[in-house]
Amino acid sequence: MKYTEEHEWLKPEGDVVIVGITQHAADALGELVFVELPEVGTEVEKGEEIVVIESVKAASDITAPLDGEITEVNQDIVDTPTLVNEDPTAAAWFFKMKLKDASEMDGLMDEDAYKALID
């Protein structure tokens, strides 16, 4: 898995990557009450706000970690936002995307670098 400074994780799966938020981000947000995901087929650019989440503490946006196309979204977290708090790095993934340039993954942090960031 790779990580962004915005506390997202990316896990390659074939020619797509699965994207979610880290445990650190889920803990910081508090209990989620609302998640709005992008439409399948949406072309996104790195840094573009594409997910809206609301917790009991605040509203926040999640940005596209890299350029690509949304290929699938996780309806389970729309129906039950608290899944993100319960299992942010597995069952509560946000979306899958096909990257325009898979080599951009190389510029992201590995787990050790991410742990150093949040310490």
Secondary structure, DSSP 8 states (H G I E B T S, - for coil): -EE-TTSEEEEEETTEEEEEE-HHHHHHH-SEEEEE---TT-EE-TT-EEEEEEESS-EEEEE-SSSEEEEEE-HHHHH-TTHHHH-TTTTT--EEEEES-GGGGGGSB-HHHHHHHH-
